[in-house]
């Protein structure tokens, strides 16, 4: 009996991460019909989730640079004579400082080092507060911003030392321009608040950046673990296949070789025994062939429901909400195999050729015919002759009396439908 099962990540498919990989791997690597997740094309308009997270991490780590630029533009907005030349020099220096910091951030996210950028940006961070008529909250923001970027490449003790040193350098280098108030405030309370904010931000921002980088490294390690797990599953499957093949035909082939040698020696002396040995060789060869065919048939048949769940998980990884009507029990293996091919081709088409946001897959039996339907809302123009994938499916289902149809319906959905008569499968 069919069951309507929601396949949202929060329900049956399991939580993202190890659980999903655990469910994907058996169906993706243990059968010849399965297509590994890494080979399925994601929709072109969407980047993979990990890549989006990497880009978001880089942007979040540049918050310190935005603070430095806001201080510089606040200083430029002041109306004091003689600022034009220094403003140009300061902005050029800040631009170079920004480029070096971005290179440091990218290197840290990639797990690399950037010692030259670290040293060069540190020198600029010490020079920028020396701009005449500057203050603690303008060019004096450069040293703490440098510490925020340097923390990504330093150890914990190095981050602590860089944070304290940057804050101290910023206060010391910015103070001479305004002895009464290095922040530019004449009011004592405002001055104290500005210095307190400078100290708090300068000492906390590096550690916030380190936490953000740590979170990214955890995600990257998890992805590497998932890839290693999938690769290990593939390797184990290859070893199992090699072991099964050796166990099935190793003994038979050895016996065939021995008996063939005996028959060759007896061919001239005892033709009758030689013929008997060759009959035994023929029997062993047929038995080995039968065993190989049985083994290959086992590899080529599939658990259709497991395959469908794998395809659902792939679609959801591409940001498509999916619903599955599970296939009924007792579906013949040959029918399940053919419908699995249809599901694979339909999944690939949804990811590659549509902009779908939802997809519905159902497998039912109607009047002795197994019917698979895939419907999605990402309607795309389809050649009336059908694509090569659909043509290949039609050719694959034709010997069993099956048919494949595809096209947009009147409700704004693209529908792929395959029918396989159960009595026509051999």
Secondary structure, 3 states (H helix, E strand, C coil): CCCEEECCCCCCCCCCCHHHHHHHHHHHHCCCCCCCHHHCCCCCCCCCHHHHHHHHHHHHCCHHHHHHHHHHHHHHCCCCCCHHHHHHHHHHHHHHHHHHHHHHHHHHHHCCCCHHHHHHHHHHHHHHCCCCCCCCCCHHHHHHHHHHHHCCCCCHHHHHHHHHHHHHHHHHHHHCCCCCCCCCCCCHHHHHHHHHHHHHHHHHHHHHHHHHHHHHHHHHHHHHHHHHHHHHHHHHHHHHHHHHHHHHHHHHHHHHHHHHHHHHHHCCCCHHHHHHHHHHHHHHHHHHHHHHHHHHHHHHCCCHHHHHHHHHHHHHHCCCEEEEECCCCCCCHHHHHHHHHHHHHHHHHHHHHCCCCEEEEEEEEECCEEEEEEEECCCCCCCCCCCHHHHHHHHHHHCCCCEEEEEECCCCCEEEEEEEEHHHCC
